[in-house]
Amino acid sequence: MSGCCSGPGYATPLDAMKNGPKEKILYVICVQPEGRQKPDYLATVDVDPESPSYCQVISRCYGTAIGDEFHHFGWNSCSSCHGDPSCKRDKIIIPCLGSDRIYVLETGANPKEPKLHKVLEPSELHSLNLTAPHTAHCLASGEVMISAMGDVAENGRGGFALLDCKDFTLKGPWSKEDAKFGYDFWYQPLFNIMVSSEWGAPKSFRKGFIPEDCSNKELYGNSLNFFSWNERKLLQTVDLGAEGVAPLEIRFLHNPKEPQGYVGCALNAIIYRFFQEDDGKWNAEPVVKIPKKKVEGWPTEMMAGMMTDILISLDDRFLCHSNWLHGDVRQYDITDRRNPKLVGQLFLGGSILSDSKVKVLEDQELTEQPKPVYLKGRRLHGAPQMLQLSLDGKRLYITSSLFSPWDKQFYPEMTKNGSVLVRAKVDVEKGGLELDEDFIVDFGKEPDGPVLAHEVRYPGGDCTSDIWLHIE
């Protein structure tokens, strides 16, 4: 961490990129497959090539219940608190997508072995009429804000809860009014704005992927919601149209003086750029569309992509996204914000492999179906999903689990064999992705059996956890 007597994180995104340490351990969410009577856990993975336990899980911090569905997680403080030397980044916040519990883990005593600090039971979130918590972002106020996707009846509700970071109790709702649906969010105080995205109603997506639900506007979202940061009220909802179904991961550019960012829409694999107009209103435009493929052996004649994660490098130069159905990771140069340029692509599984039951009849991009990928003798089942980029932008970590009910539906072999953590080498000069043949963490060999690996974070923060409030 840079800066004498400073708070957590880094003064600026470029400070993090230039002066941040190379990662030596990772925290990885691990979800038990359905039917196994074991709790989910946070794994600590050794990624120090000089260590004797390189590429191994070195500790596991378990939940207290079965069926929590650990999913995304955040910190009690981050670079938004950099100016406050009294703040420490020493607690992990894990909202549970399945059970509505919220776990607090302590990392300060020994970052290599997080310990359970506190558990907020489902009734505490339910007291705010919220369910399906998702994203946890720390605020400069010393609080953590957690997004939620439903009410206690599991209808759609895009609400937010505030967690006190002194005693880790829920303080109440953040917003004075909610959006119709919720999922991810990002805030930018310089423009007095917070933007949130929409998945759908928990009563639908928790059951698995139900295609006919996706066009039901009471069950799936297709909008971005812009809130006043200071007044905590909904200012504007931007409808992304019929193609913009399930906008998930949303990212402002890291430079806090830039009133724009990107969101990935899952179900038609489209990236929208959102931005502030000259009159102060917000708008969005599609800037990347992954072509559908004409296929046989699939429930529909055309197979769309499924864009399930995006991230932006700390210098705001590159955007990477996963395409969970087709099976690839893509890297774009976004120097021209309205016209991203594809500069890297890597296939790591998916539903159109050459030995699958799916035959591709027409493809606007590929001349042949991708071959299965083996790494150190291990076949990569499933497809690339969650992404995490090293601070210097040179290493991209990739896991393969999306959400256990959907994993079982789309990739049963991954559920059976467990998922993996792999790494791509990133060309930060010209762009480009290359699989690191010497790196794999096999979560099929865990003590209680194969597990599903999801989100990845570093102890000192990363490009999807930290938000900057100013720039030098």
Secondary structure as the mmCIF struct_conf table of DSSP 4:
data_model
#
loop_
_struct_conf.conf_type_id
_struct_conf.id
_struct_conf.beg_label_comp_id
_struct_conf.beg_label_asym_id
_struct_conf.beg_label_seq_id
_struct_conf.end_label_comp_id
_struct_conf.end_label_asym_id
_struct_conf.end_label_seq_id
BEND BEND1 GLY A 3 GLY A 3
TURN_TY1_P TURN_TY1_P1 CYS A 4 CYS A 5
BEND BEND2 PRO A 8 GLY A 9
BEND BEND3 ALA A 11 THR A 12
HELX_RH_AL_P HELX_RH_AL_P1 PRO A 13 ASN A 19
BEND BEND4 GLY A 20 GLY A 20
HELX_LH_PP_P HELX_LH_PP_P1 PRO A 21 GLU A 23
STRN STRN1 ILE A 25 VAL A 31
HELX_LH_PP_P HELX_LH_PP_P2 GLN A 32 PRO A 33
TURN_TY1_P TURN_TY1_P2 GLU A 34 GLY A 35
BEND BEND5 LYS A 38 LYS A 38
STRN STRN2 TYR A 41 ASP A 46
TURN_TY1_P TURN_TY1_P3 PRO A 49 GLU A 50
BEND BEND6 SER A 51 SER A 51
TURN_TY1_P TURN_TY1_P4 PRO A 52 CYS A 55
STRN STRN3 GLN A 56 TYR A 62
BEND BEND7 THR A 64 GLY A 67
STRN STRN4 PHE A 70 PHE A 70
STRN STRN5 GLY A 74 TRP A 75
BEND BEND8 ASN A 76 ASN A 76
HELX_RH_3T_P HELX_RH_3T_P1 SER A 79 CYS A 81
TURN_TY1_P TURN_TY1_P5 HIS A 82 GLY A 83
TURN_TY1_P TURN_TY1_P6 PRO A 85 SER A 86
STRN STRN6 LYS A 91 PRO A 95
STRN STRN7 CYS A 96 CYS A 96
TURN_TY1_P TURN_TY1_P7 LEU A 97 SER A 99
STRN STRN8 ILE A 102 GLU A 106
BEND BEND9 GLY A 108 ALA A 109
TURN_TY1_P TURN_TY1_P8 PRO A 111 LYS A 112
BEND BEND10 GLU A 113 GLU A 113
STRN STRN9 LYS A 115 LEU A 120
HELX_RH_AL_P HELX_RH_AL_P2 PRO A 122 HIS A 126
TURN_TY1_P TURN_TY1_P9 SER A 127 ASN A 129
STRN STRN10 THR A 131 CYS A 138
TURN_TY1_P TURN_TY1_P10 ALA A 140 SER A 141
BEND BEND11 GLY A 142 GLY A 142
STRN STRN11 GLU A 143 GLY A 150
TURN_TY1_P TURN_TY1_P11 VAL A 152 ALA A 153
STRN STRN12 GLY A 156 GLY A 156
STRN STRN13 GLY A 158 GLY A 158
STRN STRN14 PHE A 160 ASP A 164
TURN_TY1_P TURN_TY1_P12 CYS A 165 ASP A 167
STRN STRN15 LEU A 170 PRO A 173
BEND BEND12 TRP A 174 TRP A 174
BEND BEND13 LYS A 176 GLU A 177
STRN STRN16 ALA A 179 ALA A 179
BEND BEND14 LYS A 180 PHE A 181
STRN STRN17 PHE A 185 GLN A 188
HELX_RH_3T_P HELX_RH_3T_P2 PRO A 189 PHE A 191
TURN_TY1_P TURN_TY1_P13 ASN A 192 ASN A 192
STRN STRN18 ILE A 193 SER A 196
STRN STRN19 GLY A 200 GLY A 200
HELX_RH_AL_P HELX_RH_AL_P3 PRO A 202 PHE A 205
TURN_TY1_P TURN_TY1_P14 ARG A 206 LYS A 207
HELX_RH_3T_P HELX_RH_3T_P3 PRO A 211 SER A 215
TURN_TY1_P TURN_TY1_P15 LYS A 217 LEU A 219
STRN STRN20 TYR A 220 TYR A 220
STRN STRN21 SER A 223 SER A 228
TURN_TY1_P TURN_TY1_P16 TRP A 229 ARG A 232
STRN STRN22 LYS A 233 ASP A 239
TURN_TY1_P TURN_TY1_P17 ALA A 242 GLU A 243
STRN STRN23 PRO A 247 PHE A 252
BEND BEND15 HIS A 254 ASN A 255
TURN_TY1_P TURN_TY1_P18 PRO A 256 LYS A 257
STRN STRN24 GLN A 260 CYS A 265
TURN_TY1_P TURN_TY1_P19 ALA A 266 ALA A 269
STRN STRN25 ILE A 270 GLN A 276
TURN_TY1_P TURN_TY1_P20 ASP A 278 ASP A 279
BEND BEND16 GLY A 280 GLY A 280
STRN STRN26 TRP A 282 LYS A 289
HELX_LH_PP_P HELX_LH_PP_P3 ILE A 290 LYS A 292
STRN STRN27 LYS A 293 GLU A 296
BEND BEND17 GLY A 297 GLU A 301
STRN STRN28 MET A 302 MET A 303
STRN STRN29 MET A 307 ILE A 312
TURN_TY1_P TURN_TY1_P21 LEU A 314 ASP A 315
BEND BEND18 ASP A 316 ASP A 316
STRN STRN30 PHE A 318 ASN A 323
TURN_TY1_P TURN_TY1_P22 TRP A 324 GLY A 327
STRN STRN31 ASP A 328 ASP A 333
BEND BEND19 THR A 335 ASP A 336
TURN_TY1_P TURN_TY1_P23 ARG A 337 ARG A 338
BEND BEND20 ASN A 339 ASN A 339
STRN STRN32 LYS A 341 PHE A 347
BEND BEND21 SER A 351 SER A 351
TURN_TY1_P TURN_TY1_P24 SER A 354 ASP A 355
BEND BEND22 SER A 356 LYS A 357
STRN STRN33 LYS A 359 GLU A 362
BEND BEND23 GLN A 364 GLU A 365
BEND BEND24 THR A 367 GLU A 368
HELX_LH_PP_P HELX_LH_PP_P4 GLN A 369 PRO A 372
STRN STRN34 TYR A 374 LEU A 375
TURN_TY1_P TURN_TY1_P25 LYS A 376 GLY A 377
STRN STRN35 ARG A 378 ARG A 379
BEND BEND25 GLY A 382 GLY A 382
STRN STRN36 LEU A 387 LEU A 389
TURN_TY1_P TURN_TY1_P26 LEU A 391 ASP A 392
BEND BEND26 GLY A 393 GLY A 393
STRN STRN37 ARG A 395 ILE A 398
BEND BEND27 LEU A 402 LEU A 402
HELX_RH_AL_P HELX_RH_AL_P4 SER A 404 PHE A 410
HELX_RH_AL_P HELX_RH_AL_P5 PRO A 412 ASN A 417
STRN STRN38 VAL A 420 VAL A 426
TURN_TY1_P TURN_TY1_P27 VAL A 428 LYS A 430
STRN STRN39 LEU A 433 ASP A 442
HELX_RH_3T_P HELX_RH_3T_P4 PHE A 443 LYS A 445
TURN_TY1_P TURN_TY1_P28 PRO A 447 ASP A 448
BEND BEND28 GLY A 449 GLY A 449
STRN STRN40 LEU A 452 ARG A 457
TURN_TY1_P TURN_TY1_P29 PRO A 459 GLY A 460
TURN_TY1_P TURN_TY1_P30 CYS A 463 SER A 465
BEND BEND29 LEU A 469 LEU A 469
#
